[in-house]
Amino acid sequence: MSSRRTDVARLGTSVPRRRWPAMTDPELRAQSFEIACLLTGEPNDSARFILNRIDRMMLRGERRRLLLSNAAIDAYRSRPVLVTLDA
């Protein structure tokens, strides 16, 4: 068997490398939260709601950072808003 054939055969059985290193859960949570807070423009009012939503999705197994942040933003924007009569 030639060396070229051996190299090609080995390539077919190799394990593919990941494009990006695996992120830890705290890193993923922090980055998703940062994206969501920047995009909502209301970091003080939205922080607890957004973190709660991200945590719930991560508990269900979601690990895609942009999906976590975008879903949290969508949920925040579509939440019911209480209106006070003080205004």
Secondary structure as the mmCIF struct_conf table of DSSP 4:
data_model
#
loop_
_struct_conf.conf_type_id
_struct_conf.id
_struct_conf.beg_label_comp_id
_struct_conf.beg_label_asym_id
_struct_conf.beg_label_seq_id
_struct_conf.end_label_comp_id
_struct_conf.end_label_asym_id
_struct_conf.end_label_seq_id
HELX_RH_AL_P HELX_RH_AL_P1 SER A 3 THR A 13
BEND BEND1 SER A 14 SER A 14
HELX_LH_PP_P HELX_LH_PP_P1 VAL A 15 ARG A 18
BEND BEND2 ARG A 19 TRP A 20
HELX_LH_PP_P HELX_LH_PP_P2 PRO A 21 THR A 24
HELX_RH_AL_P HELX_RH_AL_P2 ASP A 25 THR A 40
BEND BEND3 GLY A 41 GLY A 41
HELX_RH_AL_P HELX_RH_AL_P3 PRO A 43 LEU A 59
TURN_TY1_P TURN_TY1_P1 ARG A 60 GLY A 61
HELX_RH_AL_P HELX_RH_AL_P4 ARG A 65 ARG A 77
TURN_TY1_P TURN_TY1_P2 SER A 78 SER A 78
BEND BEND4 ARG A 79 ARG A 79
BEND BEND5 LEU A 85 LEU A 85
#
